[in-house]
Amino acid sequence: MSKLFSFAFLSLVLVVPYCKAQEVMPLYPDKIPNSRSVTNDELRTANGDVDSLTSNVSIPTLSVFLPPKGLGNGTAVIICPGGGYHVLLTKREGSDAARAFAKMGVTAFVLKYRLPSDKTMLDKSIGPLQDAQQAIKIVRQNAKEWNVDPNKIGILGFSAGGHLAATAGTHFKTAVVENGKGTSLRPDFMLLINPVISFTNKIGHIGSRDNLLGPSPTEEKIKLYSNELQVTAETPPSILIHSDADQVVPVANSMEFYRALKENKVSGELHIYAKGEHGFLTAPSFDEWFGRCIFWMKSMSLI
């Protein structure tokens, strides 16, 4: 048993003794990279629309949701909640989805990634990506302990979490975390739900861009983090789900990423609902869009 997994098991005992199916572990065993020494001001507040919001995240964690014994199929999904790089919807777009995946035999990991802040980070533009790459590295290096196939590790992101997931899937050749073992940081597949993809003025979500890059980013930075412009033939197979009625993140974000996938001959699937607000608060139902994900995963021999 690796030292990392032993530490995770200890965290399970200390943090969540009431739930055998879940572990909560710190994302970094030692010092958090690219981090300033500040007080932990993390706050979780109730919210009538989305259940709860987690803000001021400066200490990232990984929560593990294991399938029932004997049901695991070897596939894993790392989930990145949304929230505009300002807050995290860690329940609605985190643990709720993770439990649904676990019931399907998929080992799920909810990433509580650091929210970009000049107060807590030396370079806030790479902080969330560092955490996503670290999560992929942890899951891949400890695949055996979690009964995961190291070649079936995907990433799912909602809204700004979709931007983070898409960034992980298009920037994996540039390691922004320590990776002495040379572990692959590439997710094997991506599930992008009403994702922020672009930071361009035309279709980008400027609030997410401002939070990650600051209010006056260079054109070079805007292009670098506009993930529809970063797709290559090595980008992982992806499914994108969006609403045509989304008034927060234009559906063009998913359409442009899908177009880039096709131009690079990468397998992709795109579902656009005629109705439904950003975050699918009333439509489509969870079972509807989640069912699309499961069908796609089955078609890709992931389940």
C-alpha positions in Angstrom: 0.0 0.0 0.0 1.4 3.4 -1.0 2.1 6.1 1.5 -0.4 8.3 -0.3 -3.1 5.7 0.0 -2.3 5.1 3.6 -2.6 8.8 4.3 -5.9 8.9 2.5 -7.2 6.0 4.6 -6.2 7.8 7.7 -8.1 10.8 6.5 -11.1 8.6 6.0 -11.0 7.5 9.6 -10.5 11.0 10.9 -12.7 13.0 8.5 -15.6 10.9 7.5 -15.9 7.9 9.9 -19.6 7.6 9.3 -19.3 6.9 5.6 -17.4 3.9 4.5 -17.8 4.6 0.8 -16.0 8.0 0.9 -12.5 9.3 1.6 -11.5 12.9 1.8 -7.8 13.5 1.3 -5.6 16.5 0.9 -4.6 16.9 -2.8 -0.9 17.6 -1.9 0.9 15.5 0.8 3.2 18.3 1.6 3.3 22.0 0.8 0.7 23.3 -1.7 2.6 24.6 -4.7 2.1 28.2 -6.0 0.5 29.0 -2.6 1.0 32.0 -0.2 1.0 31.5 3.5 -2.5 32.8 4.5 -5.3 31.9 6.9 -7.8 29.3 5.6 -10.9 31.4 5.1 -12.9 28.7 3.3 -16.7 29.1 3.8 -19.7 26.9 2.9 -23.0 28.6 2.8 -26.6 27.5 2.1 -28.1 28.6 -1.2 -31.8 28.1 -2.1 -31.1 27.6 -5.8 -28.1 25.2 -5.8 -28.2 23.8 -2.2 -24.8 25.1 -1.1 -21.8 27.2 -2.2 -18.2 26.8 -1.2 -16.0 29.9 -1.4 -12.5 31.1 -0.6 -11.0 27.6 -1.3 -7.2 27.7 -0.7 -6.7 24.1 0.5 -7.7 21.6 -2.2 -9.0 18.2 -1.5 -10.1 15.0 -3.4 -13.2 13.2 -2.2 -13.5 9.6 -3.3 -16.8 7.8 -4.0 -16.3 4.1 -4.4 -18.8 1.8 -6.2 -20.6 -0.9 -4.2 -18.5 -3.9 -3.6 -18.3 -6.1 -6.7 -19.9 -3.4 -9.0 -16.8 -1.5 -10.0 -16.0 -1.5 -13.7 -12.5 0.1 -13.6 -13.6 3.4 -15.0 -12.9 6.6 -13.0 -14.2 10.2 -13.3 -12.7 13.3 -11.7 -15.5 15.8 -11.2 -14.8 19.6 -11.3 -17.7 21.6 -9.8 -18.7 24.9 -11.4 -19.1 28.4 -10.0 -17.4 30.9 -12.3 -13.9 30.4 -10.7 -15.5 32.3 -7.8 -17.3 29.7 -5.8 -17.8 25.9 -6.0 -21.1 24.0 -6.2 -19.6 21.1 -4.3 -22.9 19.2 -3.7 -25.1 19.7 -6.7 -22.2 19.6 -9.2 -20.0 17.4 -7.0 -21.1 14.8 -4.5 -24.6 14.3 -6.1 -23.0 13.5 -9.4 -20.3 11.4 -7.8 -22.8 9.2 -6.0 -24.7 8.6 -9.2 -21.6 7.5 -11.0 -20.7 5.2 -8.1 -24.0 3.5 -8.4 -23.1 2.8 -12.1 -19.8 1.2 -11.0 -17.7 4.2 -11.8 -15.2 5.3 -9.2 -15.8 9.0 -8.8 -13.6 11.7 -7.4 -14.8 15.2 -6.5 -12.0 17.8 -6.8 -12.4 20.8 -4.5 -9.9 22.9 -6.4 -8.4 26.2 -5.3 -10.3 29.3 -6.4 -8.0 31.7 -8.2 -6.9 34.6 -5.9 -4.0 36.9 -5.7 -4.3 36.7 -2.0 -3.7 33.0 -1.8 -1.6 32.3 -5.0 1.6 33.5 -6.6 0.1 32.9 -10.0 -3.7 32.4 -9.9 -4.0 31.6 -13.6 -2.4 28.2 -13.1 -3.7 27.3 -9.7 -6.9 25.4 -10.7 -5.0 23.6 -13.5 -2.3 22.5 -11.0 -5.0 20.9 -8.9 -6.6 19.2 -11.8 -3.3 17.8 -13.0 -2.5 16.7 -9.5 -5.8 14.9 -9.2 -5.2 13.0 -12.4 -1.7 12.1 -11.3 -3.0 10.8 -7.9 -5.7 8.7 -9.4 -3.4 7.2 -12.1 -0.6 6.5 -9.7 -2.9 4.9 -7.2 -5.2 3.2 -9.7 -4.5 -0.3 -8.3 -5.5 0.6 -4.8 -8.9 2.0 -6.1 -9.4 -0.8 -8.6 -9.2 1.7 -11.4 -8.0 1.0 -15.0 -5.2 3.7 -15.4 -6.3 4.0 -19.1 -9.9 4.8 -18.2 -9.6 7.9 -16.1 -11.8 10.8 -17.3 -12.7 14.3 -16.2 -16.0 15.9 -15.9 -16.7 19.7 -15.5 -19.7 21.9 -15.0 -19.6 25.5 -16.3 -16.3 27.0 -15.1 -15.4 23.5 -13.9 -16.0 22.6 -17.6 -13.3 25.1 -18.5 -11.0 23.6 -16.0 -11.7 20.1 -17.3 -11.2 21.2 -20.9 -8.0 22.9 -20.0 -6.8 19.7 -18.4 -7.7 17.9 -21.7 -5.9 20.4 -23.9 -2.9 21.5 -21.8 -1.7 18.1 -20.5 1.7 18.3 -22.3 2.6 21.3 -20.1 3.0 20.0 -16.5 2.3 22.7 -13.9 2.8 20.3 -11.0 5.8 18.2 -9.9 5.8 15.0 -11.9 9.1 13.3 -11.3 7.7 9.9 -12.3 6.5 11.2 -15.7 2.9 10.0 -15.1 0.6 10.9 -17.9 -1.5 14.0 -17.0 -3.9 13.4 -20.0 -7.5 12.5 -19.1 -8.7 9.6 -21.2 -12.1 11.2 -21.8 -14.0 14.3 -21.0 -17.6 15.1 -20.1 -18.3 18.8 -20.4 -21.7 20.0 -19.0 -22.7 23.6 -20.1 -19.0 24.3 -20.1 -17.1 27.6 -20.3 -14.8 26.8 -23.2 -13.7 30.1 -24.6 -12.3 33.3 -23.1 -12.7 35.3 -26.3 -14.8 38.5 -26.2 -17.2 37.1 -28.8 -18.5 34.0 -26.9 -16.4 33.7 -23.7 -17.7 33.9 -20.2 -15.9 37.1 -19.1 -16.6 36.7 -15.4 -14.7 33.4 -15.3 -12.0 34.9 -17.4 -11.6 37.9 -15.1 -11.5 35.6 -12.0 -8.8 33.4 -13.5 -6.7 35.8 -15.5 -7.5 39.2 -14.0 -9.5 42.1 -15.6 -6.9 43.0 -18.2 -5.4 39.7 -19.6 -3.1 39.8 -22.7 -4.3 38.5 -26.0 -1.8 35.7 -25.7 -3.3 34.6 -22.4 -6.9 34.8 -23.7 -5.9 32.6 -26.6 -4.0 30.2 -24.4 -7.1 29.6 -22.2 -9.6 29.6 -25.0 -9.7 25.8 -25.2 -11.5 25.6 -28.6 -8.2 27.1 -30.0 -6.0 24.5 -28.2 -7.6 21.2 -29.5 -5.3 18.8 -31.3 -5.5 15.2 -32.5 -4.4 14.1 -29.0 -7.3 15.8 -27.2 -9.4 13.1 -25.4 -12.8 11.9 -26.8 -15.5 14.2 -25.4 -19.2 14.6 -24.8 -20.6 18.1 -24.5 -24.1 18.9 -23.2 -25.6 22.4 -23.3 -28.8 24.3 -23.5 -29.6 26.6 -26.4 -31.4 28.8 -23.9 -28.4 29.3 -21.7 -28.2 33.0 -20.9 -25.0 32.7 -18.9 -22.6 30.7 -21.0 -23.5 30.8 -24.7 -24.1 27.4 -26.3 -21.5 28.5 -28.9 -18.9 27.4 -26.3 -19.8 23.8 -26.7 -20.4 24.1 -30.5 -17.0 25.6 -31.1 -15.2 22.9 -29.1 -17.1 20.2 -30.9 -16.2 21.8 -34.2 -12.5 21.8 -33.2 -12.8 18.1 -32.2 -14.2 17.3 -35.7 -11.5 19.3 -37.4 -8.9 17.3 -35.6 -10.6 14.0 -36.1 -11.3 13.5 -32.4 -14.3 11.4 -31.4 -17.0 13.7 -30.0 -20.7 13.9 -29.1 -22.8 17.0 -28.7 -26.3 17.4 -27.2 -28.1 20.7 -27.3 -31.4 21.1 -25.4 -33.9 23.6 -26.8 -34.8 24.7 -23.2 -33.1 24.8 -19.9 -31.3 27.5 -18.0 -27.6 27.5 -17.1 -26.9 24.7 -14.6 -30.1 22.8 -15.6 -31.9 24.0 -12.4 -35.3 23.1 -13.8 -34.6 21.4 -17.2 -33.4 19.0 -18.4 -33.7 16.7 -15.4 -30.6 15.1 -13.9 -31.7 11.7 -15.1 -32.0 13.1 -18.7 -28.6 14.7 -19.1 -26.8 12.1 -16.9 -28.4 9.4 -19.0 -26.8 10.9 -22.1 -23.4 10.7 -20.3 -23.9 7.0 -19.4 -25.1 6.1 -22.9 -22.0 7.8 -24.4 -19.7 6.1 -21.9 -21.2 2.7 -22.8 -20.8 3.5 -26.5 -17.1 4.2 -25.8 -16.7 0.9 -23.9 -16.0 2.8 -20.6 -18.9 1.1 -18.8 
